[in-house]
Amino acid sequence: MVDRADVGAIGEDIAAGYLKASGYEIIARNIHFGHLEIDIIARKAGCLVFVEVKTRTSKFFGTAVEAITREKVKRLLRCAKIYMMKDWRKEPPMEYRIDVIAIDIETQKGRMVLRHLTGVV
């Protein structure tokens, strides 16, 4: 049995690979500011993209997309603003957006469904 942390790590690896294959540059992963976290920070075409990854192996509690709550999106936005205020890159401000990558892994059927929702904020 795979535990929840392992499922999350697997999902983040899948999402990072998908983003790279889609032309994104991965800047950072698992950035924390206190209790706030950003799973993946990427860049593409001059846009800074903050990505939340949700992975589900069962629909018992709903799909991965259904796991993204309004409160979670608010926390992501707060975390993104903190990251940009830190000005770690010492670059001019960039356009930014919040994306969600939702991954539903159906182990019994041997398939995976990945949904990339862009600009959820």
N, C-alpha and C positions, 0 to 999 in steps of 0.2 A: 504494500500500500504506500502510495506517495503522499507525504504530508503537505499541508497547505503552503508552507514556505517554499517547498520544492516546486510545487505547481506554479507559484508566482514567479520563481526564478526561471523556470522553463519558458513560461509565457513571455517574460521580458527578453530572454535570448531570442525567441522566435520573432518578437516585435522588432528588436534591434536589427536582426538579419533582414527582415522585410523592408525596414526603412533604408538600410544600406543599399539593398537591391533596387529600391525605388529612387535612388539618387540623393538621399539625405546624408549629411555628415553627422555622425554621432559625436557630440561634444562632451557629454557626461551622462552617468547613470547613477541612480539612487542617491540623489542629493537631499540632504536633510537640513531643516532649519527647525530645531526643537522637535515638536511632534508633527511638523509638516514634512512631506516628502514629494519629490518629483521623480518618477521612474526613469524617464529618458528626456534629455535635452538634445535637440538636433537642430540642424540648420539646412535650409534649402532655399536657393534663389533669394538670398538676402533676408529671409524670414527666420526668426528664432522660434522653434516649435517645442512646446512643453507637452510631453506625452504621458498620459496615464494609461497603464496597461492593466486590463482585467482579464483574468483567465478562469474559466470554469471547466470542470470535468463532469459536471452533472447539471441537469436542469431542475433539480429538486428545489433549489432556492432561486430559480430563474436563470436567464441567460446572462452572459457576461455584459451585454449592453444594458440589461435591466439593473445591473449592480452599480451603475453610475448614477449616484444621487445628486440632487441639486446642491446639497451641502458639500459633497465631495468636489464638485466643480468649483464652488466658492473657495474651498481650501487650496485647490490647485492654482487658482487665479492669485490668491494671496501669496502663495509660495513663489510663483513666477515673478510677481512684483518685487518680492524681497531679493530674489536672485538678480534681477536687473538693477536694483538699487545698489547692490554690492559692487557693481561695475568691475567684476573680476577680469574682464577682457580688456579694459581700458580702451574700448572702442565707442564710437558714437552710438546712441540708442538705435535699435533695429526695430523693424516691424515684428510683431510677435503674435502667436495664437496658441490656443490650447486645443490639442487633439486627444482623441481616445482611440486606443486599439483594443478591441474586444475579441477575445479568442475563446471559442467553444471547442473543446476537444472531446470528441465522441469515441472513446476507446473501444467500445463494443462494436461500433461500425467501422473503426479504423479510419476515421476522417477528422478533419479539423476545418473549422470555419473561422476566418479572420475578417473582421470588419474594421476599416480605418475611417473614423468619423473626424473630419477636419473642421476646425474652427467652431468648437462647441461653445465658445464664449465670444 
